[in-house]
Amino acid sequence: MSIKKKFINEIVDVVIEEISNENTQNKLSTYVIEPGITYLFHRMYPYILITFVIFILILVMAVIIIFLLVRKEMKYNI
């Protein structure tokens, strides 16, 4: 094995060992993951809200269309 591969393997082993440390995991969670998720949620919140409103409007329109079609059919059947 070349010196380069040995060096890279040692670095990977050290990084894996350090990430496996509970203290490091707590720091990553507290300072990287949670703020990142919070930031993404705050940035995506308006789009999620708009999507939800559009979905509700489409649902209401579908119910109205079905109601009108049923009413029209009842009118012609009488």
PyRosetta script that sets phi, psi and omega in degrees:
from pyrosetta import init, pose_from_sequence

init()
pose = pose_from_sequence("MSIKKKFINEIVDVVIEEISNENTQNKLSTYVIEPGITYLFHRMYPYILITFVIFILILVMAVIIIFLLVRKEMKYNI")
pose.set_psi(1, 141.0)
pose.set_omega(1, -177.1)
pose.set_phi(2, -77.0)
pose.set_psi(2, 164.1)
pose.set_omega(2, 179.3)
pose.set_phi(3, -63.5)
pose.set_psi(3, -37.5)
pose.set_omega(3, -180.0)
pose.set_phi(4, -61.7)
pose.set_psi(4, -46.0)
pose.set_omega(4, -179.7)
pose.set_phi(5, -66.1)
pose.set_psi(5, -39.8)
pose.set_omega(5, 177.9)
pose.set_phi(6, -62.7)
pose.set_psi(6, -42.9)
pose.set_omega(6, -179.6)
pose.set_phi(7, -63.3)
pose.set_psi(7, -45.2)
pose.set_omega(7, 179.7)
pose.set_phi(8, -64.2)
pose.set_psi(8, -42.8)
pose.set_omega(8, 178.5)
pose.set_phi(9, -61.9)
pose.set_psi(9, -40.1)
pose.set_omega(9, 178.1)
pose.set_phi(10, -64.3)
pose.set_psi(10, -42.3)
pose.set_omega(10, 179.0)
pose.set_phi(11, -63.5)
pose.set_psi(11, -44.0)
pose.set_omega(11, 179.2)
pose.set_phi(12, -62.2)
pose.set_psi(12, -42.9)
pose.set_omega(12, 178.6)
pose.set_phi(13, -61.9)
pose.set_psi(13, -42.2)
pose.set_omega(13, 179.0)
pose.set_phi(14, -64.8)
pose.set_psi(14, -43.0)
pose.set_omega(14, 179.9)
pose.set_phi(15, -63.8)
pose.set_psi(15, -44.8)
pose.set_omega(15, 179.1)
pose.set_phi(16, -61.8)
pose.set_psi(16, -43.6)
pose.set_omega(16, 179.0)
pose.set_phi(17, -63.2)
pose.set_psi(17, -40.8)
pose.set_omega(17, -179.2)
pose.set_phi(18, -69.7)
pose.set_psi(18, -40.0)
pose.set_omega(18, 178.7)
pose.set_phi(19, -68.8)
pose.set_psi(19, -31.4)
pose.set_omega(19, 179.1)
pose.set_phi(20, -70.7)
pose.set_psi(20, -17.2)
pose.set_omega(20, 179.0)
pose.set_phi(21, -65.8)
pose.set_psi(21, 131.7)
pose.set_omega(21, -176.7)
pose.set_phi(22, -62.7)
pose.set_psi(22, -37.8)
pose.set_omega(22, 179.4)
pose.set_phi(23, -63.0)
pose.set_psi(23, -41.5)
pose.set_omega(23, 178.6)
pose.set_phi(24, -67.1)
pose.set_psi(24, -40.0)
pose.set_omega(24, 178.0)
pose.set_phi(25, -62.1)
pose.set_psi(25, -42.0)
pose.set_omega(25, 177.8)
pose.set_phi(26, -62.6)
pose.set_psi(26, -42.3)
pose.set_omega(26, 178.7)
pose.set_phi(27, -64.1)
pose.set_psi(27, -44.5)
pose.set_omega(27, 178.9)
pose.set_phi(28, -61.4)
pose.set_psi(28, -43.5)
pose.set_omega(28, -179.9)
pose.set_phi(29, -64.4)
pose.set_psi(29, -43.8)
pose.set_omega(29, -175.7)
pose.set_phi(30, -72.9)
pose.set_psi(30, -41.5)
pose.set_omega(30, -171.3)
pose.set_phi(31, -103.1)
pose.set_psi(31, -12.8)
pose.set_omega(31, -177.5)
pose.set_phi(32, -121.0)
pose.set_psi(32, -56.9)
pose.set_omega(32, -171.3)
pose.set_phi(33, -71.3)
pose.set_psi(33, -54.5)
pose.set_omega(33, -178.1)
pose.set_phi(34, -61.0)
pose.set_psi(34, -46.2)
pose.set_omega(34, 176.4)
pose.set_phi(35, -63.7)
pose.set_psi(35, -34.4)
pose.set_omega(35, 178.3)
pose.set_phi(36, -65.2)
pose.set_psi(36, -44.1)
pose.set_omega(36, 178.5)
pose.set_phi(37, -65.6)
pose.set_psi(37, -42.6)
pose.set_omega(37, 178.7)
pose.set_phi(38, -61.4)
pose.set_psi(38, -43.9)
pose.set_omega(38, 178.8)
pose.set_phi(39, -61.3)
pose.set_psi(39, -46.2)
pose.set_omega(39, 179.4)
pose.set_phi(40, -62.7)
pose.set_psi(40, -40.7)
pose.set_omega(40, -180.0)
pose.set_phi(41, -64.1)
pose.set_psi(41, -42.7)
pose.set_omega(41, 179.6)
pose.set_phi(42, -65.9)
pose.set_psi(42, -34.1)
pose.set_omega(42, 178.5)
pose.set_phi(43, -74.3)
pose.set_psi(43, -32.7)
pose.set_omega(43, -175.9)
pose.set_phi(44, -93.4)
pose.set_psi(44, -11.6)
pose.set_omega(44, -176.4)
pose.set_phi(45, -54.1)
pose.set_psi(45, -47.1)
pose.set_omega(45, 179.5)
pose.set_phi(46, -60.9)
pose.set_psi(46, -37.9)
pose.set_omega(46, -179.5)
pose.set_phi(47, -69.2)
pose.set_psi(47, -38.6)
pose.set_omega(47, 176.9)
pose.set_phi(48, -64.1)
pose.set_psi(48, -43.1)
pose.set_omega(48, 179.7)
pose.set_phi(49, -63.5)
pose.set_psi(49, -45.4)
pose.set_omega(49, 179.2)
pose.set_phi(50, -62.4)
pose.set_psi(50, -42.7)
pose.set_omega(50, 178.5)
pose.set_phi(51, -61.5)
pose.set_psi(51, -42.5)
pose.set_omega(51, 179.0)
pose.set_phi(52, -63.2)
pose.set_psi(52, -43.7)
pose.set_omega(52, 179.9)
pose.set_phi(53, -63.8)
pose.set_psi(53, -43.9)
pose.set_omega(53, 178.2)
pose.set_phi(54, -61.9)
pose.set_psi(54, -41.6)
pose.set_omega(54, 178.4)
pose.set_phi(55, -60.9)
pose.set_psi(55, -45.4)
pose.set_omega(55, 179.4)
pose.set_phi(56, -62.8)
pose.set_psi(56, -43.1)
pose.set_omega(56, 178.9)
pose.set_phi(57, -62.0)
pose.set_psi(57, -42.0)
pose.set_omega(57, 178.1)
pose.set_phi(58, -64.0)
pose.set_psi(58, -40.3)
pose.set_omega(58, 178.0)
pose.set_phi(59, -63.1)
pose.set_psi(59, -44.1)
pose.set_omega(59, 178.6)
pose.set_phi(60, -63.3)
pose.set_psi(60, -43.5)
pose.set_omega(60, 178.9)
pose.set_phi(61, -62.7)
pose.set_psi(61, -39.5)
pose.set_omega(61, 179.2)
pose.set_phi(62, -64.0)
pose.set_psi(62, -42.0)
pose.set_omega(62, 178.6)
pose.set_phi(63, -64.1)
pose.set_psi(63, -42.0)
pose.set_omega(63, 178.7)
pose.set_phi(64, -63.2)
pose.set_psi(64, -43.3)
pose.set_omega(64, 179.4)
pose.set_phi(65, -62.6)
pose.set_psi(65, -45.0)
pose.set_omega(65, 178.3)
pose.set_phi(66, -61.5)
pose.set_psi(66, -42.9)
pose.set_omega(66, 178.6)
pose.set_phi(67, -60.1)
pose.set_psi(67, -45.5)
pose.set_omega(67, 179.8)
pose.set_phi(68, -64.3)
pose.set_psi(68, -40.3)
pose.set_omega(68, 178.5)
pose.set_phi(69, -65.2)
pose.set_psi(69, -42.0)
pose.set_omega(69, 179.3)
pose.set_phi(70, -66.0)
pose.set_psi(70, -42.0)
pose.set_omega(70, 179.5)
pose.set_phi(71, -63.8)
pose.set_psi(71, -40.7)
pose.set_omega(71, 179.1)
pose.set_phi(72, -64.4)
pose.set_psi(72, -41.7)
pose.set_omega(72, 178.9)
pose.set_phi(73, -64.5)
pose.set_psi(73, -39.6)
pose.set_omega(73, 179.9)
pose.set_phi(74, -66.7)
pose.set_psi(74, -33.4)
pose.set_omega(74, -178.4)
pose.set_phi(75, -68.0)
pose.set_psi(75, -40.5)
pose.set_omega(75, -178.9)
pose.set_phi(76, -77.7)
pose.set_psi(76, -23.6)
pose.set_omega(76, -178.7)
pose.set_phi(77, -80.6)
pose.set_psi(77, -16.5)
pose.set_omega(77, -178.5)
pose.set_phi(78, -81.7)
pose.dump_pdb("model.pdb")
